[in-house]
Structure formats: C-alpha cells, structure tokens
Amino acid sequence: MVETGPARQRTNSGPGRLLIAVYLLFAIAATSRAGLQIATKFDEAPVAYLLSGVAALIYIVAAVGLARAGHTGRRVALACCSVELVGVVAVGILSLVDKDLFPDETVWSQFGSGYGYIPLVLPVLGLIWLWRTRQAPA
C-alpha cells in the first residue's frame, strides 16, 4: 500500500466557497461600475476608471482560479490575490496622498472604504486560504 500523505482541502470547498462567492460578487460590482464609468464619463477620471476595470478583471480571474482548485488554479489565485493586495495598498495610499490623481473613486480608493474595506481584507483572506489549503510536505 502506498502512503500519499495528508489530504489537502481543496480551495473550492468549505470556506473557499464563500470566498469564491465574494470574489464573484465583487467581480460583478466592479465590472458594472467600471463599464458604466468608462462608457459614460471616461474623460473625467480615466486612471480611476481603468483601475476599476483592472480590479474587476482581477476579481474574475481570482474567482476562477479558486474555483478550479488544482495546481494551476492555485497559482492563478495566488498571483491574483498578491497583485490585488499590492494594488489596494498602493491605490489606497495614492488616493489619500494625491487626491488629484483620482478625481473619482475606484474600487480600491482609500483602501476600499466605499466597499466597507472588503477590497483590503479580501486578498488577505484569499492568501490565508491558499496557505491553509496548500499541499503539506510529505
């Protein structure tokens, strides 16, 4: 009989399902917001609206990565959560330091304050979940 080592919980099971649902909710919200802003008033704050579009894309890809689970899905989700965290922190700082850079809010402005700071907490929870469900060394 071959020992396979301790079983690993999949990223799309248990609490991972709630995490995926929140990512999907934010994907829909950010996509809707960015789409409307880009279509109707892009010239007013192009950087802010493009960043909302980037955030939407990251939320979509992160949700797919977490839902796919396997090795590739984990790597995609890890990359998305990492980029998202850096983006939220960078945009959060810039939006407080230089308000002229963001004449209108993005999903990540002021660390996601317009969304209850969930954009700041979400990538941290994603990274923690990916850590907890990682393959244990044999």
Secondary structure, DSSP 8 states (H G I E B T S, - for coil): -----S----TTSTHHHHHHHHHHHHHHHHHHHHHHHHHHHGGG-HHHHHHHHHHHHHHHHHHHHHHH-THHHHHHHHHHHHHHHHHHHHHHHHHHH-GGG-SS--TTGGGGGGGTTHHHHHHHHHHHHHHHTS----
